[in-house]
C-alpha cells in the first residue's frame, strides 16, 4: 500500500509545481517581452537489478528512509514507477507587437535581444518599452541603461527643434536627421536554450554575437507570449489532476485503516 502512495505523492507534487509555473505565466500575461515557462515530466522506472545493490559497495544507489534506491529515482519505492518534473524550460516564441505610437517603444521582429546594463551586470531582454531619463539616456522603465553596439549607454540629444526619434530596421537611432547611435541587438552564441531567466524580463547569457540583419521596429513593443485562455485551461487540468491524486491517497488511507481495524477484530 505504501508503494502506491509514493507514486501518488510524486504525481501530486509534480502537478503542484506545474500550477506554480502556470500561476507565474498568468501573472505576467500583460508583461512586455515576457517569455512563458513550460514544465516537462518524466516517468522513472526503477531497475530491479540495481535495487539489490548495497550503497557502501556499489555506486549509483542511495539509502533513504524507504530503502535502497538508485539515482535519480528518489522516493519511488521498491520497483514502483513514479512521475516527476524533469525540467522547467522557457518558450522563446515571439509575442504580438502592440502598436502604441510612442517612438521610444521598440520591438525586435525575429531573432535577437536588446542589450541592457544593470547594477548587477549586462543582460539581454525582449522588453522594448523604453523611456528617456533626465540626462537623455535611453533606459528601461526599471531605469536600466540600453546599450549600443559598442556596449556603451545610448544617449539621446536633449533639446533642439526637431524632437522626433526614429529607428531604422538595423537598430540605427536618429533624432530628426541626426544619427545618435546603433542599438546593440544580440543573440546568445550557444542558442536561446543556454539563457537563464533572472526576472524583470532579463536573461543572463554567456558569449553573445550581434545579429547580422536585425529587424527593429519603433512605435510599438512586443507583448508577452502567454495566451491567457490557454494557460487557464492548463491550470484547470492541473488542479483536477492534483485533486484526483489527493482523493485517491485519501481512499487508500481509509482502506488501510479499515484493513487494520478488521484484522484487529478478527484477532
C-alpha positions as CSV (number, residue, x, y, z in Angstrom):
1,X,0.0,0.0,0.0
2,X,2.8,2.4,0.9
3,X,4.4,1.9,-2.5
4,X,1.3,3.1,-4.2
5,X,1.3,6.2,-2.0
6,X,4.8,7.0,-3.2
7,X,3.7,7.1,-6.8
8,X,0.7,9.3,-5.9
9,X,2.7,11.7,-3.8
10,X,5.2,12.2,-6.6
11,X,2.4,12.8,-9.1
12,X,0.7,15.3,-6.8
13,X,4.0,17.2,-6.2
14,X,4.5,17.4,-10.0
15,X,1.1,18.9,-10.5
16,X,1.7,21.4,-7.7
17,X,4.9,22.5,-9.4
18,X,3.1,22.8,-12.7
19,X,0.4,25.0,-11.1
20,X,3.1,27.3,-9.6
21,X,4.6,27.8,-13.1
22,X,1.2,28.4,-14.7
23,X,0.4,30.9,-12.0
24,X,3.5,32.8,-12.8
25,X,2.7,32.8,-16.5
26,X,-0.8,34.1,-15.9
27,X,0.6,36.8,-13.6
28,X,2.8,38.0,-16.5
29,X,0.2,37.9,-19.3
30,X,0.5,41.7,-19.7
31,X,4.2,42.0,-19.1
32,X,6.0,43.3,-22.2
33,X,8.5,40.8,-23.6
34,X,7.7,38.1,-21.1
35,X,8.5,34.5,-22.1
36,X,6.4,31.8,-20.7
37,X,7.7,28.7,-18.9
38,X,6.8,25.1,-19.7
39,X,7.1,22.0,-17.5
40,X,8.1,18.6,-18.8
41,X,7.6,15.5,-16.8
42,X,9.4,12.2,-16.8
43,X,8.3,8.7,-15.6
44,X,11.0,6.9,-13.7
45,X,11.2,3.1,-14.0
46,X,13.4,1.6,-11.3
47,X,15.7,-1.2,-12.5
48,X,15.3,-4.4,-10.4
49,X,19.0,-5.3,-10.9
50,X,20.1,-2.0,-9.3
51,X,17.7,-2.2,-6.4
52,X,19.6,-5.1,-4.8
53,X,23.0,-3.3,-4.7
54,X,24.4,-2.1,-1.4
55,X,25.2,1.6,-1.2
56,X,28.5,1.1,0.5
57,X,29.8,-1.2,-2.2
58,X,28.0,-0.1,-5.4
59,X,27.8,3.4,-6.8
60,X,24.6,4.8,-8.1
61,X,22.4,4.0,-5.2
62,X,21.0,5.9,-2.2
63,X,20.0,4.7,1.2
64,X,16.7,6.5,2.1
65,X,14.1,6.0,4.8
66,X,12.2,3.9,2.3
67,X,15.1,1.6,1.4
68,X,17.8,1.4,-1.2
69,X,17.1,3.2,-4.5
70,X,19.3,4.1,-7.4
71,X,19.7,7.7,-8.6
72,X,17.6,9.5,-9.7
73,X,14.5,7.6,-8.6
74,X,14.5,9.2,-5.1
75,X,11.4,8.1,-3.1
76,X,9.9,5.8,-5.8
77,X,9.8,2.7,-3.5
78,X,10.8,-0.9,-4.4
79,X,10.2,-1.3,-8.1
80,X,7.4,1.4,-8.2
81,X,7.4,3.6,-11.2
82,X,6.6,7.3,-10.5
83,X,6.5,10.6,-12.3
84,X,8.3,13.8,-11.5
85,X,9.2,17.2,-13.1
86,X,12.1,16.6,-15.5
87,X,12.8,20.3,-16.1
88,X,11.3,23.8,-16.5
89,X,12.2,25.5,-19.7
90,X,11.4,28.8,-21.4
91,X,9.4,29.1,-24.6
92,X,11.0,31.9,-26.7
93,X,8.3,32.2,-29.3
94,X,7.7,35.8,-30.2
95,X,4.7,37.7,-28.7
96,X,2.4,40.0,-30.6
97,X,3.7,43.5,-31.4
98,X,1.4,46.1,-29.9
99,X,1.4,49.5,-31.7
100,X,1.5,52.5,-29.3
101,X,2.7,55.4,-31.5
102,X,5.4,56.1,-28.8
103,X,8.7,56.5,-30.7
104,X,10.6,55.1,-27.7
105,X,8.7,51.9,-27.7
106,X,10.7,49.4,-29.8
107,X,10.3,45.8,-30.8
108,X,12.5,43.2,-32.5
109,X,10.7,41.3,-35.2
110,X,12.5,38.0,-35.3
111,X,15.8,36.9,-33.7
112,X,17.7,39.0,-31.2
113,X,17.6,40.7,-27.9
114,X,18.2,44.2,-26.6
115,X,21.3,44.7,-24.5
116,X,20.9,46.5,-21.2
117,X,23.1,47.4,-18.3
118,X,22.0,46.9,-14.7
119,X,23.8,47.3,-11.3
120,X,24.2,43.5,-11.4
121,X,25.7,43.4,-14.9
122,X,24.7,43.3,-18.5
123,X,21.7,41.3,-19.6
124,X,19.5,40.6,-22.6
125,X,15.8,41.5,-22.9
126,X,13.0,41.4,-25.4
127,X,11.1,44.2,-23.5
128,X,11.4,47.3,-25.7
129,X,9.3,49.7,-23.6
130,X,12.0,52.3,-23.3
131,X,11.9,55.9,-22.0
132,X,14.4,58.8,-21.6
133,X,15.9,59.8,-18.3
134,X,16.7,63.3,-17.2
135,X,20.2,63.1,-18.8
136,X,18.9,62.0,-22.2
137,X,19.8,58.3,-21.6
138,X,17.7,55.7,-23.2
139,X,16.5,53.4,-20.4
140,X,14.0,50.7,-19.5
141,X,11.1,51.5,-17.2
142,X,13.2,50.0,-14.4
143,X,15.9,52.6,-15.1
144,X,18.4,50.1,-16.8
145,X,20.5,51.7,-19.5
146,X,20.1,50.5,-23.0
147,X,23.4,49.7,-24.7
148,X,24.6,50.4,-28.3
149,X,26.5,48.0,-30.5
150,X,29.8,49.1,-28.8
151,X,28.4,48.3,-25.3
152,X,28.0,52.0,-24.4
153,X,24.9,53.5,-22.9
154,X,22.7,55.1,-25.6
155,X,22.4,58.9,-25.1
156,X,19.7,60.9,-26.9
157,X,20.4,64.6,-27.6
158,X,18.4,66.9,-25.2
159,X,16.8,70.0,-26.7
160,X,16.7,71.2,-30.3
161,X,13.8,72.0,-32.6
162,X,13.2,68.5,-34.0
163,X,12.4,66.1,-31.1
164,X,11.3,63.2,-33.4
165,X,13.0,59.9,-32.5
166,X,13.2,57.4,-35.3
167,X,14.8,53.9,-35.5
168,X,15.7,52.0,-38.7
169,X,15.4,48.3,-39.1
170,X,19.1,47.8,-38.4
171,X,18.7,49.5,-35.0
172,X,20.1,52.9,-36.0
173,X,18.6,55.7,-33.9
174,X,18.0,59.2,-35.3
175,X,16.8,62.3,-33.6
176,X,15.4,64.3,-36.5
177,X,18.1,63.8,-39.2
178,X,20.9,63.4,-36.6
179,X,22.4,60.0,-36.2
180,X,22.5,59.1,-32.5
181,X,23.6,55.5,-32.0
182,X,23.0,52.0,-33.2
183,X,21.3,49.7,-30.8
184,X,23.1,46.5,-29.8
185,X,21.0,43.6,-31.0
186,X,22.5,40.3,-29.9
187,X,21.8,36.6,-29.7
188,X,23.4,34.0,-27.4
189,X,26.2,32.1,-29.2
190,X,25.0,28.8,-27.8
191,X,21.3,29.4,-28.6
192,X,18.4,30.7,-26.6
193,X,18.2,27.5,-24.5
194,X,21.5,28.5,-22.9
195,X,19.9,31.6,-21.4
196,X,18.9,31.9,-17.8
197,X,15.8,33.8,-16.8
198,X,16.6,36.1,-13.9
199,X,13.4,38.2,-13.6
200,X,12.3,41.6,-14.7
201,X,12.3,40.3,-18.3
202,X,16.0,39.9,-18.2
203,X,18.1,36.9,-19.4
204,X,21.6,36.1,-18.5
205,X,23.9,34.7,-21.2
206,X,27.4,33.6,-21.8
207,X,29.0,34.8,-25.0
208,X,26.8,36.8,-27.3
209,X,27.0,37.7,-31.0
210,X,25.5,40.6,-32.9
211,X,22.5,39.8,-35.1
212,X,23.6,40.2,-38.7
213,X,20.4,41.6,-40.0
214,X,18.1,42.6,-37.2
215,X,14.6,43.9,-37.8
216,X,13.8,46.6,-35.3
217,X,10.5,48.5,-35.2
218,X,9.5,51.6,-33.4
219,X,6.2,52.9,-32.2
220,X,5.3,49.5,-30.6
221,X,6.5,46.8,-28.3
222,X,6.4,43.0,-28.0
223,X,3.8,41.7,-25.7
224,X,4.0,38.6,-23.5
225,X,3.8,35.3,-25.4
226,X,1.4,33.9,-22.8
227,X,-2.1,33.0,-24.1
228,X,-4.3,33.7,-21.1
229,X,-7.1,31.4,-22.2
230,X,-4.8,28.5,-22.9
231,X,-3.0,28.9,-19.6
232,X,-6.3,28.9,-17.7
233,X,-7.3,25.7,-19.4
234,X,-3.9,24.1,-18.4
235,X,-4.4,25.4,-14.8
236,X,-7.8,23.8,-14.5
237,X,-6.4,20.5,-15.9
238,X,-3.5,20.6,-13.4
239,X,-5.9,21.4,-10.5
240,X,-8.1,18.5,-11.4
241,X,-5.2,16.1,-11.7
242,X,-3.8,17.3,-8.3
243,X,-7.3,16.8,-6.7
244,X,-7.5,13.3,-8.2
245,X,-4.2,12.3,-6.7
246,X,-5.2,13.6,-3.3
247,X,-8.6,11.9,-3.4
248,X,-7.0,8.5,-4.3
249,X,-4.5,8.9,-1.5
250,X,-7.3,9.6,1.0
251,X,-9.2,6.5,-0.3
252,X,-6.0,4.4,0.1
253,X,-5.6,5.6,3.7
254,X,-9.2,4.8,4.5
255,X,-8.7,1.3,3.0
256,X,-5.6,0.8,5.1
257,X,-7.3,1.9,8.3
258,X,-10.3,-0.3,7.6
259,X,-8.0,-3.3,6.9
260,X,-6.1,-2.7,10.2
261,X,-9.4,-2.5,12.1
262,X,-10.8,-5.6,10.5
263,X,-7.6,-7.6,11.4
264,X,-7.8,-6.4,15.0
265,X,-11.4,-7.5,15.2
266,X,-10.6,-11.0,13.8
267,X,-7.6,-11.3,16.1
